[in-house]
Structure formats: C-alpha cells, structure tokens
Amino acid sequence: MIRITRAPLPQKTLTAMSGYTDEIAVAAVPKQRADELWKHTTVRRKVHPVVKNTLAEMAPGLERCMYCGDSQGTDIDHFEPVRMNPLRTFDWNNHLLACSLCNSHLKRALFPIAPDGTPMLVDPSSEDPAVHLHLSLAAGVYLPLTDRGEATRKVFDLNRGILVKGRRRAYRATPLFLERWHEATRKGDTADAAEWADTIWEQPTADVVQAMFHQAVTPGAEDVFADAPDTLALLRDPATRSALL
C-alpha cells in the first residue's frame, strides 16, 4: 500500500454529487436513499465513469488496487461504508479504487473502529501508509507498526501468498530496470529512459519500488541492501531521486 495523491474532480461532477448528498440528508431513511441514488442509471452513466477514471489516474502502477497494489482496480470503493455513513456516499474523499477481491470479498462492509471512534483502516489517500506498515523487501511481507497497520493488514490480507510472491519478484526485477534507466539516461536517450521509468513504476506491486526508495535513505539501509550496493547507490543518487520520485 502506498500514499495516493487525490486529484480534483470536474466541478460539474462535484456539484452533482453535492446535490445527491443533500437528497440523502433529508431522506426519511438515508441509507436506503443513498443506495438508490448510487445505483441510479443517471449516476451510473454520468458520475461513476468520471469518478472511476479519475481514481484510475491516481492509482499506483497501471490502474492498480489502492489497497493490495497487485490486481487491477475494478471497483469504486467507499472507504467508510455506506451502511455506516450514508452522507459520505458521494463524498469524493471517501472513494478509492479497489480490486474486486479487496473490495467485495475481503473488506466487504468491514470497517473496524477504535475506542475513540476513529477508523482503524488506513486510507492511503489521506495519510502515508508507511507510518503504519513496513514492507520487508527481501521477505515481501508487510509488518505492522501500529494497531491500525495490523487491522489494515488483516482486513485486506496483505500478506497472502500471491502478493508476497509478486513483491519478491518485483524486488528482484527493479534493480535491473533501474540500471537500464540509468544507462539510457547516461547515453542521453531520453525516450528510452522514459520507457524504463514507466516500466519501473507501472509494475504491479509498485509499493516495492516506493519502499526501496524510502528505505534507501533510512538508518540501516546498508543492511537492507547488503547484497546490492550498486542499487543502493542508485536509489540514493539525487539525480535518480529527482527524476523518478
């Protein structure tokens, strides 16, 4: 899971969504009205595509799930479920792109709440998941740093086998891609360098790339990259970081 920067929606869409929220607020049964509006034909034709396309542009890799980072994002997920807060059904800040596994099979309507009333799940569009989850690069697993990190890891099963395998492969492949990017840059082949930059970031599990850049400049980096000193040097190089981050 990596930090997501939320992009703006067109004002026309925001205005329409605000109007739907007003309808929900005055409804006799807000959740029922929220469900009706979200499934309405007009909303499906005019709101859903804009929301989903914008989320896809924000997503890691090539339209990857904002939770697991591996599978294609296919669903508009309500971070705070409609059943718990109908008034956030059309709240742009409550929408994330998720794969069907994370959204419909794992998270479903799960939304653990702390004793103080705050969400236990990490919203990658409003905070940095790295505060709560540490990615062990060699092992390919997430280690929780906080209770919220553990709740997020558990709900989305972030250490399921296929994800761990994908992260470990990405960790092996990324140094090769970095070296190709570096070589193209050194030769002044900007087109090829751009292609390799896209290859680096558009892999599934782009969280591995981000973690590599992050951990390269933190204490203990020499131990993490003990078998790859050249990769560590590239990850630390100011020119590399300026171009790729």
Secondary structure, 3 states (H helix, E strand, C coil): CCCCCCCCCCHHHHHHHHHHHHHHHHCCCHHHHHHHHHHCHHHHHHCHHHHHHHHHHHCCCCCECCCCCCCECCEEEECCCCCCCHHHCCCHHHEEEECHHHHHHHHCCCCCECCCCCECCCCCCCCCHHHCEEEECCCCEEEECCHHHHHHHHHCCCCCHHHHHHHHHHHHHHHHHHHHHHHHHHHCCHHHHHHHHHHHHCCCCCHHHHHHHHHCCCCCHHHHCCCCHHHHHHHHCHHHHHHHC
